[in-house]
Amino acid sequence: MNDKYISISQLTRYLKYKFDQDSNLQEVFLKGEISNFKAHTRGHFYFTLKDEGSRINAVMFSSAASKMKFTPVDGMKVLVTGKISVYEVTGGYQIYVSNMLEDGVGNLYIAYEQLKKKLELEGLFNPSIKQKIPRIPDTIGIITAPTGAAIRDILSTIKRRWPLASTILFPSLVQGVEAASDIVRNIKKASEYKLDVLIVGRGGGSIEDMWCFNEEMVARAIFHCPIPIISAVGHEIDFTIADFVADLRAPTPTGAAELAVPNKKDVENYLYQLKSRLTKAITHKIEVLTKELNQWKDRYCFKNPLSIYQEKEQSLDFFIDRMEQGIYQVLDKNRSGLQLLSRHYIFTHPETLYQKQIDHYHITMKSLVRTYQIFIKDKEQVLSRNLGKLEAVSPVATMKRGYSITKKKNKIIKSIKDVKPKDKLTIQLVDGTIESEVI
């Protein structure tokens, strides 16, 4: 009864046979846009060829790829020639490309470059404004699809590396027309929580699948989010706009989890190193202080404290004795001086000292009077001589001999040229003045 059932391999082999026998599929000319391009280390090219409505997997072996005059990239529009067949391992049909020509750049790639340039000019990619990812976060937010490999990889990696961290999942669409607005909504929602870091991303896929992470609204939501964001879009080589705006970019969701939390083994090793260094430092400090304490213990003052006290007592007695001797010497010296002073004639015959002072006063007064009289006489003689000299040159004396002084407006007339008729003149004589007028 089971004879009518065939295996999947048999079905796939049959379909492959049909494809290979169809002459219409042996040489096919297609045009489309490249996505998910991958150059294998052996020289083969693997990519997807797509248009607005569909896609097909493509492979170009190294024998044909080595003859290419350009390097294919995602978003490039191309014209390809090849045959259609079935790849038995996956059961999918694909085109085996034998020739490829460049046909321009795809619309998605152009839109990507235009938005990237616009946001870069606005400063959304500026490294100086990016937030630092905390070294040891307490709570991590995750925006991704609630099912699939991405969330499993993130959660398992966080649990394995740092199980102390708690996580909050914000389930979101990560593919399709509504994905961008849903991601923005969840970023705003996550901003209301007390999160240390936020992971936003998804697993790998084609450029169309991940296009929501190239939307402007998502980029601006990431930029304005107060929480440090790690982008985790699962494409190792290519970057999305979200990668440029995010505070940190991870090539895969697993990589994002590794960047978000420390490795507990690394932290344990670091703590062990700190403990070892601290133990060494404390041990060294104890050794130094112990050595210093032993040095103090070995000092004479701690070994024989009583002897030090006795020495100080003896020194005190010595200084007391010296002080008493000094006091007695001062008292004896002052007593002797007082006795000599008490025997002095000033105290025995004080009237004699008074009489001597009186006699000295009289002698001094007489000497002073005699000196003053001599000084006055000398000054009178000098004055008399000076008066004689002044008398000889005095204009008054000259006028007494019959001379006069003629003035015009208080100015002495020295020449007849200094006057003219009808000038008023004043004539100064020895005993008065005469007012006159020139005729």
C-alpha positions in Angstrom: 0.0 0.0 0.0 3.0 2.4 0.7 4.2 1.9 -2.9 2.3 4.9 -4.1 4.3 7.2 -1.7 7.6 8.7 -2.9 10.3 10.5 -0.9 11.0 14.2 -1.0 14.3 13.6 -2.6 12.6 11.6 -5.4 10.1 14.5 -5.9 12.9 17.1 -6.0 14.9 15.0 -8.4 11.9 14.7 -10.7 11.3 18.4 -10.7 14.9 19.1 -11.4 14.7 16.7 -14.3 11.7 18.6 -15.6 13.4 21.9 -15.3 16.6 20.6 -17.0 14.6 19.1 -19.9 12.6 22.4 -20.6 14.4 24.1 -23.4 12.7 27.4 -22.4 14.6 27.4 -19.2 18.1 26.5 -20.5 18.9 30.1 -21.5 16.9 32.8 -19.6 17.4 36.6 -19.8 16.4 38.4 -16.6 16.7 41.9 -15.2 16.3 42.8 -11.6 18.0 44.2 -8.5 20.7 42.5 -6.5 20.2 41.9 -2.7 21.8 39.7 -0.1 25.0 39.6 -2.2 27.8 37.4 -0.9 31.1 36.6 -2.5 32.4 33.2 -1.3 36.0 32.7 -0.5 36.2 30.2 -3.4 35.2 32.9 -5.9 31.5 32.0 -6.3 28.7 34.7 -6.1 25.5 34.1 -4.2 22.7 36.6 -4.3 19.0 37.3 -4.7 17.6 38.8 -7.9 14.3 40.7 -7.3 11.9 43.2 -8.7 8.8 44.9 -7.2 6.7 41.7 -7.2 9.0 38.6 -6.8 12.5 37.3 -6.3 14.7 34.4 -7.3 17.9 32.9 -5.8 20.9 33.2 -8.0 24.4 31.6 -8.1 27.3 32.5 -10.3 30.2 30.1 -10.2 33.8 31.3 -10.1 34.4 30.3 -13.8 31.9 33.0 -14.9 32.5 35.4 -11.9 36.2 35.7 -12.7 35.3 37.3 -16.1 33.3 40.1 -14.5 34.4 43.7 -15.2 32.7 45.1 -12.1 31.9 44.0 -8.5 28.2 43.5 -7.8 26.7 45.2 -4.7 23.3 45.2 -3.1 20.9 47.6 -4.8 22.6 47.3 -8.2 20.3 46.7 -11.2 21.7 44.1 -13.5 20.9 42.1 -16.6 21.7 38.4 -16.2 21.8 35.4 -18.5 21.6 31.8 -17.2 19.6 28.6 -16.9 16.9 27.8 -14.4 17.2 24.6 -12.3 16.4 23.1 -8.9 18.9 22.9 -6.1 18.1 19.5 -4.6 19.4 20.3 -1.1 16.8 23.0 -0.4 14.3 22.1 -3.0 14.2 25.6 -4.3 14.6 26.7 -7.9 17.3 29.2 -8.8 19.1 30.7 -11.7 22.7 29.7 -12.5 24.1 32.9 -14.0 26.6 32.7 -16.8 26.8 36.4 -17.7 25.9 39.6 -15.9 25.7 43.3 -17.1 25.2 46.4 -15.0 21.8 48.1 -15.5 22.0 50.9 -13.0 21.4 51.2 -9.3 18.1 50.0 -7.7 15.5 52.3 -6.2 15.9 51.1 -2.7 19.6 51.7 -2.8 19.1 55.3 -4.1 16.6 56.0 -1.3 19.0 54.6 1.3 21.9 56.8 0.1 19.7 59.9 -0.1 18.3 59.4 3.5 21.8 58.6 4.8 23.3 61.8 3.4 20.4 63.9 4.7 20.6 62.6 8.3 24.4 62.8 8.3 24.2 66.5 7.4 21.7 67.0 10.2 24.3 65.5 12.7 22.4 62.4 13.6 25.5 60.3 13.1 27.8 62.5 15.1 30.0 60.3 17.4 30.4 63.1 20.0 26.7 63.0 20.9 26.4 59.3 21.3 25.6 57.9 24.7 27.9 55.5 26.5 26.6 52.0 27.1 26.8 51.2 30.9 29.3 48.5 31.8 27.0 46.6 34.2 23.3 47.3 33.4 20.5 46.3 35.7 17.6 46.3 33.2 17.8 45.8 29.5 15.0 46.6 27.1 14.6 44.5 23.8 12.6 45.6 20.8 12.3 42.8 18.3 9.9 40.1 17.2 8.6 38.0 20.1 9.3 34.8 18.2 12.3 33.7 16.2 16.0 33.2 16.6 16.8 36.8 17.4 15.0 37.0 20.8 16.2 33.5 21.7 19.8 34.4 21.0 19.6 37.7 22.9 18.0 36.2 26.0 20.2 33.1 26.1 23.4 35.2 25.7 22.4 37.7 28.4 21.4 34.8 30.8 24.7 33.0 30.1 26.9 36.1 30.3 25.2 38.2 33.1 22.2 36.4 34.7 21.8 39.3 37.2 20.4 41.6 34.5 16.6 41.7 34.0 15.1 42.1 30.6 11.9 43.6 29.3 10.6 42.6 25.8 8.7 45.1 23.7 7.2 42.8 21.0 7.4 44.6 17.7 6.9 44.0 14.0 10.4 43.9 12.3 9.3 43.3 8.7 6.6 44.7 6.5 4.8 47.9 5.8 3.7 48.5 9.4 7.0 47.6 11.0 8.6 51.0 11.0 5.7 52.7 12.9 5.5 49.8 15.3 9.2 50.1 16.1 8.8 53.8 16.7 5.9 53.2 19.0 7.9 50.7 21.1 10.9 53.0 21.3 8.7 55.7 22.8 7.1 53.1 25.1 10.5 51.9 26.3 11.5 55.5 27.1 8.9 55.4 29.8 10.7 52.6 31.6 13.7 52.8 33.8 16.1 51.0 31.4 19.9 51.1 31.3 20.2 50.1 27.7 17.8 49.3 24.8 18.5 46.7 22.1 16.6 47.3 18.8 16.9 44.8 16.0 16.1 41.5 14.3 17.7 38.5 12.7 19.1 38.4 9.2 17.2 38.7 5.9 17.1 40.5 2.6 17.4 44.2 2.3 13.7 44.3 1.7 13.0 42.4 4.9 15.2 44.8 6.9 14.0 48.0 5.2 12.1 49.2 8.2 15.4 49.9 9.9 16.2 52.3 7.0 13.1 54.4 7.5 13.5 58.0 8.6 11.0 57.8 11.4 12.9 54.9 13.0 16.2 56.8 12.7 14.7 59.9 14.4 13.1 57.9 17.2 16.5 56.3 17.9 18.2 59.7 17.9 15.7 61.2 20.4 15.5 58.3 22.7 17.0 59.1 26.1 18.1 55.5 26.7 21.4 54.3 25.1 20.5 52.1 22.1 22.4 49.2 20.5 21.3 48.3 17.0 21.1 44.6 16.4 20.1 44.1 12.8 21.4 40.7 11.7 23.5 41.5 8.7 27.2 41.1 9.3 28.6 43.3 6.5 26.0 45.9 5.4 24.8 48.8 7.6 21.2 50.1 8.0 20.4 53.7 8.8 19.6 52.6 12.3 23.1 51.4 12.7 24.5 54.8 12.0 22.1 56.6 14.4 22.3 54.1 17.3 24.8 54.7 20.1 26.4 51.4 19.3 26.1 49.0 16.4 26.2 45.2 16.7 26.5 42.9 13.6 24.0 40.4 15.0 21.5 40.1 17.9 23.9 37.8 19.7 26.6 40.4 19.3 24.3 43.1 20.7 23.7 41.0 23.8 27.4 40.6 24.3 27.9 44.3 24.0 25.1 45.1 26.4 26.3 43.0 29.4 29.7 42.0 30.7 30.8 38.4 30.8 30.4 37.1 34.3 33.7 35.1 34.0 35.5 38.3 33.0 34.0 40.1 36.0 34.9 37.2 38.3 38.4 37.3 37.0 38.6 41.1 37.4 37.2 40.8 41.0 39.7 38.0 41.7 42.5 40.3 40.4 41.2 43.1 42.6 41.0 40.8 45.6 44.6 39.6 44.9 45.9 43.1 44.6 44.0 44.2 47.7 45.3 41.2 49.7 48.9 42.0 48.6 48.4 45.7 49.4 47.0 44.9 52.9 49.7 42.3 53.6 52.4 44.8 52.5 50.9 47.5 54.7 50.7 45.1 57.7 54.3 44.1 57.2 55.4 47.7 57.0 53.4 48.6 60.2 54.6 45.5 62.0 58.2 46.4 61.2 57.7 49.9 62.4 56.0 48.6 65.6 58.9 46.3 66.2 61.3 49.2 65.8 59.4 51.2 68.4 59.3 48.2 70.7 63.0 47.8 70.5 63.6 51.4 71.5 65.2 52.0 74.9 62.2 54.1 76.2 59.8 51.1 75.9 62.3 48.5 77.2 63.3 50.5 80.4 60.6 53.2 81.0 61.4 53.4 84.8 65.1 54.2 84.1 64.0 57.1 81.9 61.8 58.4 84.7 64.7 58.1 87.2 67.0 60.0 84.8 64.5 62.7 84.5 64.1 62.9 88.3 67.8 63.1 88.7 68.0 65.9 86.1 65.2 67.7 87.9 67.1 67.6 91.2 70.2 68.9 89.4 68.4 71.8 87.9 66.7 72.6 91.3 70.1 72.7 93.0 71.5 74.9 90.3 68.6 77.3 90.5 68.9 77.5 94.3 72.6 78.3 94.0 71.9 80.9 91.5 69.3 82.6 93.6 71.6 82.6 96.7 74.4 84.1 94.5 72.1 86.9 93.3 70.9 87.6 96.8 74.4 87.8 98.1 75.6 90.1 95.3 72.6 92.4 95.8 73.0 92.4 99.6 76.7 93.4 99.2 75.8 96.2 96.8 73.1 97.4 99.1 75.5 97.6 102.0 78.0 99.6 99.9 75.2 101.9 98.8 74.0 102.4 102.4 77.5 103.5 103.4 77.7 106.1 100.6 77.9 109.8 101.7 74.7 110.4 99.8 72.8 108.5 102.4 75.1 109.4 105.3 75.4 113.2 104.5 72.6 114.1 101.9 72.9 117.9 102.6 76.4 117.8 101.2 75.0 116.5 97.8 72.4 119.3 97.9 75.1 122.0 98.7 77.2 120.8 95.8 74.3 121.0 93.4 73.6 124.6 94.6 77.2 125.6 94.1 77.2 124.0 90.7 74.1 126.0 89.8 75.6 129.4 90.7 78.8 128.7 88.8 76.8 127.7 85.8 74.6 130.8 85.9 77.6 133.1 86.2 79.3 131.5 83.3 76.1 131.7 81.2 75.6 135.5 81.9 79.3 136.2 81.0 79.0 134.3 77.8 75.7 136.1 76.9 77.2 139.5 77.5 80.2 138.8 75.3 77.9 137.4 72.5 75.7 140.6 72.7 78.7 142.9 72.5 80.1 141.1 69.5 76.7 141.4 67.7 76.5 145.2 68.5 79.9 145.8 66.9 78.9 143.8 63.8 75.6 145.8 63.6 77.4 149.2 63.9 79.8 148.3 61.1 77.0 147.2 58.8 75.0 150.4 59.6 78.0 152.5 58.6 78.2 150.6 55.3 74.5 151.1 54.6 74.7 154.8 55.5 77.4 155.2 52.9 75.4 153.8 50.1 71.9 155.0 51.3 70.0 157.3 48.8 68.7 159.2 51.8 72.3 160.2 52.7 72.8 161.3 49.1 69.7 163.4 49.1 70.9 165.1 52.3 73.8 166.4 50.3 71.3 168.2 47.9 70.3 165.5 45.5 66.8 164.4 44.5 65.0 161.6 42.7 62.6 162.3 39.8 59.9 159.8 39.0 57.3 159.5 36.3 54.5 157.2 37.3 56.7 155.7 40.0 59.4 155.0 37.4 62.8 156.8 38.0 63.8 159.2 35.2 67.3 158.5 34.1 67.4 160.5 30.8 65.8 163.6 29.4 64.6 161.3 26.6 62.3 159.6 29.1 60.0 162.7 29.4 58.0 165.0 27.1 56.1 168.2 27.5 53.1 168.2 30.0 54.3 164.9 31.6 53.5 164.9 35.3 56.7 164.3 37.4 57.3 163.6 41.1 60.5 165.0 42.7 61.6 163.1 45.8 63.6 165.2 48.3 65.1 164.2 51.7 62.2 165.8 53.6 59.3 165.5 51.1 58.0 165.5 47.4 57.3 168.1 44.8 54.7 167.6 42.0 55.8 169.3 38.7 54.9 169.4 35.0 57.3 169.4 32.0 57.0 172.7 29.9 
